[in-house]
């Protein structure tokens, strides 16, 4: 499932999913500083932390609605 990572100075410095095997803390990544919604090795952003939370919640609701669709 998607979750939030924080990037600073070209590296992952925070990851809301501690068991993430794709982008663990310390991974170098060429992205601007900020918070990103992570899908495996892909990231979407940068966002402010509250914007990343809103985007992630939107994705979770959309996924749940899709799963409940007959």
Residue pairs with C-beta under 8 A, 6 or more apart in sequence:
1 60
1 63
2 37
2 38
2 39
2 56
2 59
2 60
3 15
3 16
3 17
3 20
3 37
3 38
3 56
4 14
4 15
4 16
4 35
4 36
4 37
4 38
4 49
4 52
4 53
4 56
5 12
5 14
5 15
5 16
5 20
5 23
5 35
5 36
5 38
5 43
6 12
6 13
6 14
6 15
6 34
6 35
6 36
6 49
7 13
7 29
7 31
7 32
7 33
7 34
7 35
7 36
7 43
7 46
8 33
9 33
10 28
10 29
10 30
10 31
11 26
11 27
11 28
11 29
12 23
12 24
12 25
12 26
12 27
12 29
13 25
14 25
15 23
15 24
15 25
15 38
17 38
20 38
22 38
22 40
22 41
23 29
23 38
23 41
23 43
29 43
31 43
31 45
31 46
32 46
33 46
34 45
34 46
34 47
34 48
35 45
35 46
35 47
35 48
35 49
35 51
35 52
36 43
36 44
36 45
36 46
36 47
36 52
37 43
37 44
37 45
37 47
37 52
37 55
37 56
37 59
38 44
44 55
45 52
45 55
47 55
